[in-house]
Amino acid sequence: MCWESAKTRHRVCLDDRPSLCLVGGCQHPPLACQGWWRGMHWSHHLSSHARHWGAAGREGGRRCSARHGAMAGPAPAQVGFRKGPGTLLSRLASRSQLELVLCAVAVSLALLLSVAVVTLAIQYRRDPSHSTCLTDACVRVASKILEALDTEMDPCQDFYQYSCGGWIKRNPLPNGRSKWSTFNSIWDQNQAIMKHLLENATFNSSSEAERKTQRYYLSCLKEQRIEELGSQPLMELIDKIGGWNITGSWNQTSFMEVLKSVSGTYRATPFFTVYVGADSKSSNSNIIQVDQSGLFLPSRDYYLNKTANERVRLGAGHAANSNRGNPWQWGASSTGTQLASPSCRLAAHPREVGAMISTEAGLGVPQVLAAYLDYMVELGTLLGGTPEPTRLQMQQVLDFETQLANITVPQAERRDDEKIYHKMSIAELQLLAPAIDWLDYLSYALAPLELADTEPVVVYGDTYLQQVSDLINDTDRSILNNYLIWNLVQKTASSLDQRFETAQERLLETLYGTRKSCTPRWQTCISNTDDTLGFALGSLFVKATFDRDSKAIAEEMISEIRAAFEVSLDQLDWMDEKTRQAAKEKADAIYDMIGFPDFILDNKELDDVYDGYEVSEDSFFQNMLNFYNFSAKVMADQLRKPPNRDQWSMTPQTVNAYYLPTKNGIVFPAGILQAPFYARNHPKALNFGGIGVVMGHELTHAFDDQGREYDKEGNLRPWWQNSSLEAFKNRTACMTEQYGRYTVHSEKVNGRQTLGENIADNGGLKAAYNAYKSWLQKNGEEKRLPALGLTNHQLFFVGFAQVWCSVRTPESSHEGLVTDPHSPDKYRVIGTLSNSRDFVEHFGCPLGSPMNPGKHCEVW
Ligand SMILES: [Zn+2]
């Protein structure tokens, strides 16, 4: 599970992939987490402190399996060819269309492979020094790289297109996804592995936590039971906490009581969010923290900046359509597990491209706010409301959220922690925001702890809290109650029957451009399990997949990259000696965690972590409620304890990495320690360009515009001399301006919002490249990959760029621009490399070419 301390605020990750925590909560409202999880969990971060990145989109999908008869229990692997009697033709006829497609693909691949082998043999004979690597692994990876390239493109014109053009062509956006990338593809593979583990009929773990994990997963697969219950479980819950004016009578005197239930017991985050985490100014102790929250849509822009949201939808349809083609193609199925049931996919009434254009451009632009209102009304009526009064009241809730959006501070203006950190007592908080009875509220949310009004609290954004308090006092109680219950409804509805899922899918389609699809139920359930019992699931995953040697290898690479970073640090001409010394000490003090936290392999410790969480195979909805309740208790339990290094904010199977400033620590989960980021038998050039850059990226976060405010102990305190601070700000201004010039579908990248990640990308690339050079000095030149015509130095840069190959709908691109702290993938490549003198030199890019504009921004 994800402890509250994991939350987001202070985590910077490689990608905006979700960290998969129910508990952590989204900094954005749940749907922002969409990829990651609809309607409830998830937090993200790389991006904001929290949300997933485009990665592994766990996006909504229709539940299909029940309807098509393939339910609980291990699904037979459907990829691959079955043996059967009969003639070739009759066997072909009996195969599914998917099999035929796969068969055709296999035949053409075999042909390609033989051509490649012949070419290689010829080349080998012409290469007397045998400086080409012709191992199986080298041939395979070379062919993958070649496939992804667009060799027609001049690398000095557009290195992203050069590196990823072929990949983009071969990877139309899969049905049901709004973004598709390397990260998604690895996540899909990891999910298939977890499915296999959980559906193992002989599963008989000696760990109770692992058994809970299986029970939870199976309860999620029981769709028939979920359908039978319908909306009943949520209706009962609403009654229990006082009713809802939309569906019946409600208790008009209980604002505080309802707030306590909704956000204390069920961990929704109306108005604000409360969590327990390390105190930024005293990182050895945990403290209660309060921050802004309460919007359902991905960011305030969706409520306020209506023209921007609509312009994107109108203007950008064409570009994405080229990626929406073949509904059969999914990213990965290396394990041979069924990734999607063909019959289900066929039933998914995909929109035709032509029809989509006319919808977007002609028949009235679907508006996000209108779609959101429809969604609210639909859920309200599914829960028993009558349409017209429901619409009227939901409109009021939407208007209220718009007022909240108005006082919500944009992420780009919240990057200076020194400025937004305010420590005060509960009594002072009471004076700041009197609409809430804070002692009553916090005592409830953190029960059974006893709190006094002298208890310290860190408030991020005191102005917001003051204003939200005024807003609450000025708003009609019935609207407040409707808003509170709506928060509960949207958080829990995705555990209900198909109708709720279908409604959400429609909204996702408008928000992210996600085409309707049938995400197999098991995939949804794996994601849910990862969100709740992710570390117990991680125990199974790690035991089945993780190579113990990986830890030592990763340690070694980190130390090489840290050494390279420190050499550059010594050479910076803009930094005074005192600050440089402190920076060096900070770099030395960064501790790393690789693969998984140790406790997951100790049955007793693992069981203790989930002790008190009741899971039954019979009620998915109740399992989810129990989890919220349980996570609230875990949060309370943290307050009087010091922050614990073993508490990771990403599960081991996650394909991501992060830096946590309050611990001055970097974390690389097992999920990312695999190809294409790292493989033992790949050339070092690729490993340094892949996982090496990731390591450099996380390390550099310790020195980005936010991380630099924390000292080596993880405390927020000024440790820079003024002259160096000024020089740092001038250098970062260069990057803010550089990235601010980039556009996607004529919408600008926010150079301020993405500054920290851009600094990390640039510093990470440089450190990894220098580490590779040192490796070469020590170990000598390595053999080249065949057929690519690239030097190993060039291969390093191509390997780096290909990590970021991705396709995305215009709606999803827009969402990224307004919410993600990362630049769009294309500019993570172009921005970084056009700043790199090493890149320019190795590709011989002439001065003035797009990849060598002459001005190079450089911070670290
Ligand atoms: Zn990052």
Residues whose N, C-alpha, C, O or C-beta is under 5 A from the ligand:
A	BS01	ZN	V12 C13 L14 E757 A760
